Amino acid sequence: MVSLSSVSLFPPSTGHGASRSTKFAAADARAISSFYARQSNERRKAVCACVASPRNLMSDESSAIKFNGSSKSEHLNTIGDTEDDSDVLIECKEVYKSFGEKKILNGVNFKIRHGEAVGIIGPSGTGKSTVLKIIAGLLAPDKGDVYIRGKKRAGLISDEEISGLRIGLVFQSAALFDSLTVRENVGFLLYEQSRMSEDQISELVKESLAAVGLKGVEDRLPSELSGGMKKRVALARSIIYDTTNDSIEPEVLLYDEPTAGLDPIASTVVEDLIRSVHIKGRDALGKPGKIASYVVVTHQHSTIKRAIDRLLFLHKGKIVWEGMTHEFTTSTNPIVQQFASGSLDGPIKY
């Protein structure tokens, strides 16, 4: 599943009848019609949340490459490796992607495990956002495989045979519907897909907004919000879910440049919110977070320090270095050193 904070790829409502759908269509006809038109050939739902199978069945014998302070690469996973993959939620294996003649990804390998806070960094134009869209199922790789809890996904996000994991994608822009109120934006999935009453949805919207530190904004329009508030509304939309479901699947959130365009203080607020909704944190209400793992694409050093534990460095379409956050500024790898310092001298050329 991919949550609308992000994008929302779900079909027209079956839960609240034509009147509610008509209200939304009238409120934001162009935005929603355009969105559904792009997805008209996909009848199965995907709410910025990809679905996946219950357990991981893969053992990795691919060569995730790490630079340990030098240009010499190491094979982290070798034949005979007994690494336990039972906690792997998402895996990319030898993923390639091109747009026309422009090669973007050139054999990307990595795993996202339960409980992780992972950052993808690297020069502009190296394919970081493309990786997120492939994980979310918005793009299909030209070559290579994506595994969701051990099950290979054969197409885009609409694969209904994969279950067991929700994937939320939060874009750089908040991607809010301009003509819908904050309440309708945050509760869009539930209004369109659930059979919950409007009072129940309204209460959940309030709780989700409070969890990201926003109260009393339900009736505002996006145009009445600051940039930081819009990003928090988008985050609230990504964490809301139908509490009447028999079982709640774990969720992985993907953030594409979540602090882009924000001042340092607003960036700190968003970075701390990303931490707070994680299972290892506590939200603005003091409740334990529910997000199983998250992946952040960023250039911001503050985001790396405050919101990320493990880093993947993407350069020329490959993961060329990976390590813990504290290793980022101490690495002797020339690519990492140049990126960390912002120097014009080094292997990264513009």
Sequence and secondary structure as in RCSB ss.txt:
>XXXX:A:sequence
MVSLSSVSLFPPSTGHGASRSTKFAAADARAISSFYARQSNERRKAVCACVASPRNLMSDESSAIKFNGSSKSEH
LNTIGDTEDDSDVLIECKEVYKSFGEKKILNGVNFKIRHGEAVGIIGPSGTGKSTVLKIIAGLLAPDKGDVYIRG
KKRAGLISDEEISGLRIGLVFQSAALFDSLTVRENVGFLLYEQSRMSEDQISELVKESLAAVGLKGVEDRLPSEL
SGGMKKRVALARSIIYDTTNDSIEPEVLLYDEPTAGLDPIASTVVEDLIRSVHIKGRDALGKPGKIASYVVVTHQ
HSTIKRAIDRLLFLHKGKIVWEGMTHEFTTSTNPIVQQFASGSLDGPIKY
>XXXX:A:secstr
 B TTT     S SSSHHHHHHHHHHHSHHHHHHHHHHTTT  S  SSB    SS      S  EEESSSS EEE
SS TT     TTEEEEEEEEEEEETTEEEEEEEEEEEETT EEEEE STTSSHHHHHHHHHTSS  SEEEEEETT
EE  SSTT TT  S EEEEE SS    TTS HHHHHTHHHHHH    HHHHHHHHHHHHHHTT  S TT  GGGS
 HHHHHHHHHHHHH   TTSSS   EEEEEESTTTT  HHHHHHHHHHHHHTBTTSB TTS B  EEEEEEE   
HHHHHHH SEEEEEETTEEEEEEEHHHHTT   HHHHHHHHT SSSS   
